[in-house]
């Protein structure tokens, strides 16, 4: 599994400092762009689902709740 971001796949624990929602969205977009050279279709689907959830959460926060 070399080269994969295991934190974004939910396999590895996050560091003590939690990234912001914006950082998570950026990280997910970057990893998704790496595509099938690095990730399996199932892993890409998981990353895309996570990205969608973070974008929805950000929209809710920006709208005030």
PyMOL Python script that loads the backbone (N, CA, C, O; Angstrom):
from pymol import cmd

cmd.read_pdbstr("""\
ATOM      1  N   UNK A   1       0.823  -1.186   0.000  1.00  0.00           N
ATOM      2  CA  UNK A   1       0.000   0.000   0.000  1.00  0.00           C
ATOM      3  C   UNK A   1       0.869   1.252   0.000  1.00  0.00           C
ATOM      4  O   UNK A   1       0.430   2.295   0.486  1.00  0.00           O
ATOM      5  N   UNK A   2       2.027   1.184  -0.504  1.00  0.00           N
ATOM      6  CA  UNK A   2       2.965   2.288  -0.531  1.00  0.00           C
ATOM      7  C   UNK A   2       2.434   3.452  -1.354  1.00  0.00           C
ATOM      8  O   UNK A   2       1.863   3.262  -2.428  1.00  0.00           O
ATOM      9  N   UNK A   3       2.633   4.674  -0.828  1.00  0.00           N
ATOM     10  CA  UNK A   3       2.240   5.868  -1.535  1.00  0.00           C
ATOM     11  C   UNK A   3       0.815   6.318  -1.273  1.00  0.00           C
ATOM     12  O   UNK A   3       0.442   7.424  -1.664  1.00  0.00           O
ATOM     13  N   UNK A   4       0.020   5.503  -0.629  1.00  0.00           N
ATOM     14  CA  UNK A   4      -1.365   5.848  -0.346  1.00  0.00           C
ATOM     15  C   UNK A   4      -1.439   6.649   0.943  1.00  0.00           C
ATOM     16  O   UNK A   4      -0.637   6.444   1.854  1.00  0.00           O
ATOM     17  N   UNK A   5      -2.394   7.553   1.019  1.00  0.00           N
ATOM     18  CA  UNK A   5      -2.628   8.313   2.237  1.00  0.00           C
ATOM     19  C   UNK A   5      -3.563   7.487   3.116  1.00  0.00           C
ATOM     20  O   UNK A   5      -4.784   7.536   2.960  1.00  0.00           O
ATOM     21  N   UNK A   6      -2.984   6.738   4.029  1.00  0.00           N
ATOM     22  CA  UNK A   6      -3.756   5.820   4.867  1.00  0.00           C
ATOM     23  C   UNK A   6      -4.680   6.549   5.833  1.00  0.00           C
ATOM     24  O   UNK A   6      -5.709   6.003   6.231  1.00  0.00           O
ATOM     25  N   UNK A   7      -4.334   7.756   6.210  1.00  0.00           N
ATOM     26  CA  UNK A   7      -5.199   8.541   7.104  1.00  0.00           C
ATOM     27  C   UNK A   7      -6.515   8.857   6.406  1.00  0.00           C
ATOM     28  O   UNK A   7      -7.581   8.745   7.010  1.00  0.00           O
ATOM     29  N   UNK A   8      -6.445   9.252   5.134  1.00  0.00           N
ATOM     30  CA  UNK A   8      -7.667   9.594   4.413  1.00  0.00           C
ATOM     31  C   UNK A   8      -8.519   8.373   4.109  1.00  0.00           C
ATOM     32  O   UNK A   8      -9.732   8.489   3.930  1.00  0.00           O
ATOM     33  N   UNK A   9      -7.896   7.209   4.051  1.00  0.00           N
ATOM     34  CA  UNK A   9      -8.639   5.977   3.826  1.00  0.00           C
ATOM     35  C   UNK A   9      -9.236   5.427   5.128  1.00  0.00           C
ATOM     36  O   UNK A   9     -10.003   4.464   5.108  1.00  0.00           O
ATOM     37  N   UNK A  10      -8.879   6.043   6.251  1.00  0.00           N
ATOM     38  CA  UNK A  10      -9.408   5.605   7.540  1.00  0.00           C
ATOM     39  C   UNK A  10      -8.695   4.391   8.107  1.00  0.00           C
ATOM     40  O   UNK A  10      -9.213   3.725   9.003  1.00  0.00           O
ATOM     41  N   UNK A  11      -7.502   4.099   7.587  1.00  0.00           N
ATOM     42  CA  UNK A  11      -6.746   2.932   8.031  1.00  0.00           C
ATOM     43  C   UNK A  11      -5.755   3.316   9.123  1.00  0.00           C
ATOM     44  O   UNK A  11      -5.445   2.503   9.995  1.00  0.00           O
ATOM     45  N   UNK A  12      -5.266   4.528   9.082  1.00  0.00           N
ATOM     46  CA  UNK A  12      -4.242   4.990  10.007  1.00  0.00           C
ATOM     47  C   UNK A  12      -4.820   6.088  10.887  1.00  0.00           C
ATOM     48  O   UNK A  12      -5.640   6.891  10.443  1.00  0.00           O
ATOM     49  N   UNK A  13      -4.381   6.112  12.141  1.00  0.00           N
ATOM     50  CA  UNK A  13      -4.840   7.137  13.082  1.00  0.00           C
ATOM     51  C   UNK A  13      -4.372   8.513  12.623  1.00  0.00           C
ATOM     52  O   UNK A  13      -3.294   8.666  12.049  1.00  0.00           O
ATOM     53  N   UNK A  14      -5.212   9.505  12.891  1.00  0.00           N
ATOM     54  CA  UNK A  14      -4.842  10.884  12.608  1.00  0.00           C
ATOM     55  C   UNK A  14      -3.858  11.358  13.666  1.00  0.00           C
ATOM     56  O   UNK A  14      -3.877  10.877  14.799  1.00  0.00           O
ATOM     57  N   UNK A  15      -3.001  12.299  13.298  1.00  0.00           N
ATOM     58  CA  UNK A  15      -2.090  12.863  14.302  1.00  0.00           C
ATOM     59  C   UNK A  15      -2.878  13.641  15.344  1.00  0.00           C
ATOM     60  O   UNK A  15      -4.072  13.887  15.171  1.00  0.00           O
ATOM     61  N   UNK A  16      -2.210  14.028  16.425  1.00  0.00           N
ATOM     62  CA  UNK A  16      -2.883  14.743  17.508  1.00  0.00           C
ATOM     63  C   UNK A  16      -3.533  16.032  17.002  1.00  0.00           C
ATOM     64  O   UNK A  16      -4.625  16.386  17.445  1.00  0.00           O
ATOM     65  N   UNK A  17      -2.879  16.728  16.090  1.00  0.00           N
ATOM     66  CA  UNK A  17      -3.459  17.948  15.521  1.00  0.00           C
ATOM     67  C   UNK A  17      -4.372  17.550  14.371  1.00  0.00           C
ATOM     68  O   UNK A  17      -3.934  16.972  13.376  1.00  0.00           O
ATOM     69  N   UNK A  18      -5.625  17.867  14.528  1.00  0.00           N
ATOM     70  CA  UNK A  18      -6.592  17.524  13.499  1.00  0.00           C
ATOM     71  C   UNK A  18      -6.561  18.584  12.393  1.00  0.00           C
ATOM     72  O   UNK A  18      -6.544  19.779  12.687  1.00  0.00           O
ATOM     73  N   UNK A  19      -6.554  18.163  11.136  1.00  0.00           N
ATOM     74  CA  UNK A  19      -6.569  19.133  10.038  1.00  0.00           C
ATOM     75  C   UNK A  19      -7.929  19.824   9.947  1.00  0.00           C
ATOM     76  O   UNK A  19      -8.946  19.280  10.378  1.00  0.00           O
ATOM     77  N   UNK A  20      -7.930  21.017   9.386  1.00  0.00           N
ATOM     78  CA  UNK A  20      -9.186  21.738   9.202  1.00  0.00           C
ATOM     79  C   UNK A  20      -9.995  21.078   8.083  1.00  0.00           C
ATOM     80  O   UNK A  20      -9.484  20.231   7.351  1.00  0.00           O
ATOM     81  N   UNK A  21     -11.237  21.469   7.964  1.00  0.00           N
ATOM     82  CA  UNK A  21     -12.087  20.924   6.898  1.00  0.00           C
ATOM     83  C   UNK A  21     -11.505  21.291   5.538  1.00  0.00           C
ATOM     84  O   UNK A  21     -11.494  20.473   4.618  1.00  0.00           O
ATOM     85  N   UNK A  22     -11.021  22.523   5.417  1.00  0.00           N
ATOM     86  CA  UNK A  22     -10.414  22.967   4.152  1.00  0.00           C
ATOM     87  C   UNK A  22      -9.198  22.094   3.828  1.00  0.00           C
ATOM     88  O   UNK A  22      -9.019  21.680   2.683  1.00  0.00           O
ATOM     89  N   UNK A  23      -8.363  21.815   4.834  1.00  0.00           N
ATOM     90  CA  UNK A  23      -7.188  20.955   4.621  1.00  0.00           C
ATOM     91  C   UNK A  23      -7.614  19.556   4.179  1.00  0.00           C
ATOM     92  O   UNK A  23      -7.006  18.970   3.284  1.00  0.00           O
ATOM     93  N   UNK A  24      -8.660  19.027   4.811  1.00  0.00           N
ATOM     94  CA  UNK A  24      -9.133  17.689   4.452  1.00  0.00           C
ATOM     95  C   UNK A  24      -9.643  17.661   3.014  1.00  0.00           C
ATOM     96  O   UNK A  24      -9.363  16.721   2.271  1.00  0.00           O
ATOM     97  N   UNK A  25     -10.390  18.690   2.624  1.00  0.00           N
ATOM     98  CA  UNK A  25     -10.901  18.754   1.256  1.00  0.00           C
ATOM     99  C   UNK A  25      -9.739  18.812   0.271  1.00  0.00           C
ATOM    100  O   UNK A  25      -9.734  18.095  -0.729  1.00  0.00           O
ATOM    101  N   UNK A  26      -8.762  19.658   0.550  1.00  0.00           N
ATOM    102  CA  UNK A  26      -7.586  19.773  -0.312  1.00  0.00           C
ATOM    103  C   UNK A  26      -6.838  18.441  -0.411  1.00  0.00           C
ATOM    104  O   UNK A  26      -6.463  18.010  -1.501  1.00  0.00           O
ATOM    105  N   UNK A  27      -6.629  17.798   0.736  1.00  0.00           N
ATOM    106  CA  UNK A  27      -5.918  16.508   0.759  1.00  0.00           C
ATOM    107  C   UNK A  27      -6.675  15.452  -0.046  1.00  0.00           C
ATOM    108  O   UNK A  27      -6.075  14.706  -0.819  1.00  0.00           O
ATOM    109  N   UNK A  28      -7.984  15.394   0.137  1.00  0.00           N
ATOM    110  CA  UNK A  28      -8.793  14.415  -0.584  1.00  0.00           C
ATOM    111  C   UNK A  28      -8.753  14.678  -2.091  1.00  0.00           C
ATOM    112  O   UNK A  28      -8.622  13.742  -2.879  1.00  0.00           O
ATOM    113  N   UNK A  29      -8.864  15.932  -2.488  1.00  0.00           N
ATOM    114  CA  UNK A  29      -8.797  16.263  -3.915  1.00  0.00           C
ATOM    115  C   UNK A  29      -7.450  15.849  -4.512  1.00  0.00           C
ATOM    116  O   UNK A  29      -7.389  15.314  -5.618  1.00  0.00           O
ATOM    117  N   UNK A  30      -6.383  16.102  -3.772  1.00  0.00           N
ATOM    118  CA  UNK A  30      -5.039  15.741  -4.232  1.00  0.00           C
ATOM    119  C   UNK A  30      -4.912  14.239  -4.410  1.00  0.00           C
ATOM    120  O   UNK A  30      -4.398  13.763  -5.423  1.00  0.00           O
ATOM    121  N   UNK A  31      -5.381  13.500  -3.423  1.00  0.00           N
ATOM    122  CA  UNK A  31      -5.264  12.038  -3.501  1.00  0.00           C
ATOM    123  C   UNK A  31      -6.153  11.465  -4.602  1.00  0.00           C
ATOM    124  O   UNK A  31      -5.738  10.542  -5.302  1.00  0.00           O
ATOM    125  N   UNK A  32      -7.351  11.986  -4.769  1.00  0.00           N
ATOM    126  CA  UNK A  32      -8.241  11.508  -5.823  1.00  0.00           C
ATOM    127  C   UNK A  32      -7.609  11.760  -7.187  1.00  0.00           C
ATOM    128  O   UNK A  32      -7.719  10.933  -8.093  1.00  0.00           O
ATOM    129  N   UNK A  33      -6.943  12.913  -7.328  1.00  0.00           N
ATOM    130  CA  UNK A  33      -6.263  13.229  -8.593  1.00  0.00           C
ATOM    131  C   UNK A  33      -5.156  12.235  -8.926  1.00  0.00           C
ATOM    132  O   UNK A  33      -4.821  12.054 -10.097  1.00  0.00           O
ATOM    133  N   UNK A  34      -4.590  11.595  -7.920  1.00  0.00           N
ATOM    134  CA  UNK A  34      -3.539  10.589  -8.158  1.00  0.00           C
ATOM    135  C   UNK A  34      -4.115   9.351  -8.833  1.00  0.00           C
ATOM    136  O   UNK A  34      -3.403   8.614  -9.514  1.00  0.00           O
ATOM    137  N   UNK A  35      -5.402   9.133  -8.638  1.00  0.00           N
ATOM    138  CA  UNK A  35      -6.144   8.115  -9.374  1.00  0.00           C
ATOM    139  C   UNK A  35      -5.698   6.679  -9.180  1.00  0.00           C
ATOM    140  O   UNK A  35      -5.161   6.297  -8.140  1.00  0.00           O
ATOM    141  N   UNK A  36      -5.944   5.896 -10.227  1.00  0.00           N
ATOM    142  CA  UNK A  36      -5.739   4.454 -10.158  1.00  0.00           C
ATOM    143  C   UNK A  36      -4.272   4.051 -10.260  1.00  0.00           C
ATOM    144  O   UNK A  36      -3.952   2.864 -10.196  1.00  0.00           O
ATOM    145  N   UNK A  37      -3.377   5.025 -10.417  1.00  0.00           N
ATOM    146  CA  UNK A  37      -1.951   4.716 -10.326  1.00  0.00           C
ATOM    147  C   UNK A  37      -1.594   4.330  -8.897  1.00  0.00           C
ATOM    148  O   UNK A  37      -0.630   3.603  -8.656  1.00  0.00           O
ATOM    149  N   UNK A  38      -2.398   4.836  -7.942  1.00  0.00           N
ATOM    150  CA  UNK A  38      -2.113   4.621  -6.525  1.00  0.00           C
ATOM    151  C   UNK A  38      -3.230   3.854  -5.819  1.00  0.00           C
ATOM    152  O   UNK A  38      -2.958   2.978  -4.998  1.00  0.00           O
ATOM    153  N   UNK A  39      -4.477   4.180  -6.134  1.00  0.00           N
ATOM    154  CA  UNK A  39      -5.625   3.638  -5.404  1.00  0.00           C
ATOM    155  C   UNK A  39      -6.447   2.663  -6.242  1.00  0.00           C
ATOM    156  O   UNK A  39      -6.498   2.754  -7.468  1.00  0.00           O
ATOM    157  N   UNK A  40      -7.081   1.737  -5.550  1.00  0.00           N
ATOM    158  CA  UNK A  40      -8.012   0.823  -6.208  1.00  0.00           C
ATOM    159  C   UNK A  40      -9.318   1.572  -6.462  1.00  0.00           C
ATOM    160  O   UNK A  40      -9.545   2.622  -5.860  1.00  0.00           O
ATOM    161  N   UNK A  41     -10.177   1.060  -7.334  1.00  0.00           N
ATOM    162  CA  UNK A  41     -11.479   1.712  -7.542  1.00  0.00           C
ATOM    163  C   UNK A  41     -12.283   1.847  -6.247  1.00  0.00           C
ATOM    164  O   UNK A  41     -12.943   2.865  -6.032  1.00  0.00           O
ATOM    165  N   UNK A  42     -12.233   0.846  -5.398  1.00  0.00           N
ATOM    166  CA  UNK A  42     -12.970   0.908  -4.129  1.00  0.00           C
ATOM    167  C   UNK A  42     -12.400   1.996  -3.219  1.00  0.00           C
ATOM    168  O   UNK A  42     -13.152   2.704  -2.550  1.00  0.00           O
ATOM    169  N   UNK A  43     -11.094   2.127  -3.195  1.00  0.00           N
ATOM    170  CA  UNK A  43     -10.472   3.166  -2.369  1.00  0.00           C
ATOM    171  C   UNK A  43     -10.800   4.554  -2.914  1.00  0.00           C
ATOM    172  O   UNK A  43     -11.067   5.478  -2.144  1.00  0.00           O
ATOM    173  N   UNK A  44     -10.782   4.702  -4.229  1.00  0.00           N
ATOM    174  CA  UNK A  44     -11.149   5.990  -4.827  1.00  0.00           C
ATOM    175  C   UNK A  44     -12.597   6.339  -4.506  1.00  0.00           C
ATOM    176  O   UNK A  44     -12.909   7.496  -4.226  1.00  0.00           O
ATOM    177  N   UNK A  45     -13.470   5.358  -4.545  1.00  0.00           N
ATOM    178  CA  UNK A  45     -14.873   5.595  -4.202  1.00  0.00           C
ATOM    179  C   UNK A  45     -15.001   6.052  -2.754  1.00  0.00           C
ATOM    180  O   UNK A  45     -15.801   6.938  -2.453  1.00  0.00           O
ATOM    181  N   UNK A  46     -14.224   5.460  -1.861  1.00  0.00           N
ATOM    182  CA  UNK A  46     -14.246   5.852  -0.453  1.00  0.00           C
ATOM    183  C   UNK A  46     -13.753   7.289  -0.292  1.00  0.00           C
ATOM    184  O   UNK A  46     -14.339   8.079   0.449  1.00  0.00           O
ATOM    185  N   UNK A  47     -12.668   7.617  -0.995  1.00  0.00           N
ATOM    186  CA  UNK A  47     -12.142   8.978  -0.927  1.00  0.00           C
ATOM    187  C   UNK A  47     -13.153   9.982  -1.481  1.00  0.00           C
ATOM    188  O   UNK A  47     -13.334  11.059  -0.913  1.00  0.00           O
ATOM    189  N   UNK A  48     -13.806   9.636  -2.575  1.00  0.00           N
ATOM    190  CA  UNK A  48     -14.798  10.527  -3.176  1.00  0.00           C
ATOM    191  C   UNK A  48     -16.007  10.710  -2.259  1.00  0.00           C
ATOM    192  O   UNK A  48     -16.556  11.808  -2.168  1.00  0.00           O
ATOM    193  N   UNK A  49     -16.418   9.654  -1.590  1.00  0.00           N
ATOM    194  CA  UNK A  49     -17.529   9.761  -0.640  1.00  0.00           C
ATOM    195  C   UNK A  49     -17.138  10.669   0.530  1.00  0.00           C
ATOM    196  O   UNK A  49     -17.933  11.497   0.976  1.00  0.00           O
ATOM    197  N   UNK A  50     -15.914  10.506   1.017  1.00  0.00           N
ATOM    198  CA  UNK A  50     -15.429  11.368   2.099  1.00  0.00           C
ATOM    199  C   UNK A  50     -15.381  12.822   1.648  1.00  0.00           C
ATOM    200  O   UNK A  50     -15.768  13.718   2.399  1.00  0.00           O
ATOM    201  N   UNK A  51     -14.909  13.061   0.430  1.00  0.00           N
ATOM    202  CA  UNK A  51     -14.841  14.414  -0.108  1.00  0.00           C
ATOM    203  C   UNK A  51     -16.234  15.036  -0.161  1.00  0.00           C
ATOM    204  O   UNK A  51     -16.415  16.193   0.219  1.00  0.00           O
ATOM    205  N   UNK A  52     -17.188  14.289  -0.619  1.00  0.00           N
ATOM    206  CA  UNK A  52     -18.555  14.777  -0.695  1.00  0.00           C
ATOM    207  C   UNK A  52     -19.084  15.141   0.695  1.00  0.00           C
ATOM    208  O   UNK A  52     -19.735  16.173   0.859  1.00  0.00           O
ATOM    209  N   UNK A  53     -18.812  14.310   1.682  1.00  0.00           N
ATOM    210  CA  UNK A  53     -19.258  14.577   3.050  1.00  0.00           C
ATOM    211  C   UNK A  53     -18.613  15.841   3.609  1.00  0.00           C
ATOM    212  O   UNK A  53     -19.286  16.655   4.242  1.00  0.00           O
ATOM    213  N   UNK A  54     -17.313  16.008   3.380  1.00  0.00           N
ATOM    214  CA  UNK A  54     -16.625  17.203   3.879  1.00  0.00           C
ATOM    215  C   UNK A  54     -17.136  18.455   3.174  1.00  0.00           C
ATOM    216  O   UNK A  54     -17.277  19.498   3.813  1.00  0.00           O
ATOM    217  N   UNK A  55     -17.413  18.380   1.888  1.00  0.00           N
ATOM    218  CA  UNK A  55     -17.956  19.542   1.175  1.00  0.00           C
ATOM    219  C   UNK A  55     -19.337  19.917   1.712  1.00  0.00           C
ATOM    220  O   UNK A  55     -19.639  21.099   1.878  1.00  0.00           O
ATOM    221  N   UNK A  56     -20.174  18.916   1.981  1.00  0.00           N
ATOM    222  CA  UNK A  56     -21.497  19.178   2.549  1.00  0.00           C
ATOM    223  C   UNK A  56     -21.386  19.807   3.931  1.00  0.00           C
ATOM    224  O   UNK A  56     -22.115  20.745   4.255  1.00  0.00           O
ATOM    225  N   UNK A  57     -20.473  19.287   4.743  1.00  0.00           N
ATOM    226  CA  UNK A  57     -20.262  19.830   6.080  1.00  0.00           C
ATOM    227  C   UNK A  57     -19.791  21.278   5.992  1.00  0.00           C
ATOM    228  O   UNK A  57     -20.272  22.125   6.745  1.00  0.00           O
ATOM    229  N   UNK A  58     -18.872  21.573   5.100  1.00  0.00           N
ATOM    230  CA  UNK A  58     -18.381  22.931   4.944  1.00  0.00           C
ATOM    231  C   UNK A  58     -19.528  23.863   4.540  1.00  0.00           C
ATOM    232  O   UNK A  58     -19.632  24.975   5.058  1.00  0.00           O
ATOM    233  N   UNK A  59     -20.378  23.422   3.631  1.00  0.00           N
ATOM    234  CA  UNK A  59     -21.521  24.239   3.213  1.00  0.00           C
ATOM    235  C   UNK A  59     -22.446  24.529   4.406  1.00  0.00           C
ATOM    236  O   UNK A  59     -22.916  25.654   4.577  1.00  0.00           O
ATOM    237  N   UNK A  60     -22.696  23.513   5.215  1.00  0.00           N
ATOM    238  CA  UNK A  60     -23.539  23.711   6.404  1.00  0.00           C
ATOM    239  C   UNK A  60     -22.924  24.731   7.359  1.00  0.00           C
ATOM    240  O   UNK A  60     -23.619  25.591   7.900  1.00  0.00           O
ATOM    241  N   UNK A  61     -21.629  24.624   7.554  1.00  0.00           N
ATOM    242  CA  UNK A  61     -20.940  25.563   8.454  1.00  0.00           C
ATOM    243  C   UNK A  61     -20.962  26.979   7.908  1.00  0.00           C
ATOM    244  O   UNK A  61     -21.140  27.939   8.657  1.00  0.00           O
ATOM    245  N   UNK A  62     -20.781  27.105   6.603  1.00  0.00           N
ATOM    246  CA  UNK A  62     -20.782  28.435   5.988  1.00  0.00           C
ATOM    247  C   UNK A  62     -22.164  29.072   6.008  1.00  0.00           C
ATOM    248  O   UNK A  62     -22.288  30.297   6.003  1.00  0.00           O
ATOM    249  N   UNK A  63     -23.203  28.238   6.030  1.00  0.00           N
ATOM    250  CA  UNK A  63     -24.578  28.735   6.068  1.00  0.00           C
ATOM    251  C   UNK A  63     -25.041  29.024   7.490  1.00  0.00           C
ATOM    252  O   UNK A  63     -26.131  29.551   7.709  1.00  0.00           O
ATOM    253  N   UNK A  64     -24.197  28.671   8.443  1.00  0.00           N
ATOM    254  CA  UNK A  64     -24.546  28.956   9.844  1.00  0.00           C
ATOM    255  C   UNK A  64     -25.270  27.841  10.546  1.00  0.00           C
ATOM    256  O   UNK A  64     -25.934  28.063  11.559  1.00  0.00           O
ATOM    257  N   UNK A  65     -25.149  26.642  10.014  1.00  0.00           N
ATOM    258  CA  UNK A  65     -25.679  25.583  10.801  1.00  0.00           C
ATOM    259  C   UNK A  65     -26.511  24.595  10.163  1.00  0.00           C
ATOM    260  O   UNK A  65     -26.983  23.668  10.820  1.00  0.00           O
TER     261      UNK A  65
END
""", "prot")
cmd.dss("prot")
cmd.show_as("cartoon", "prot")
cmd.util.cbc("prot")
cmd.orient("prot")
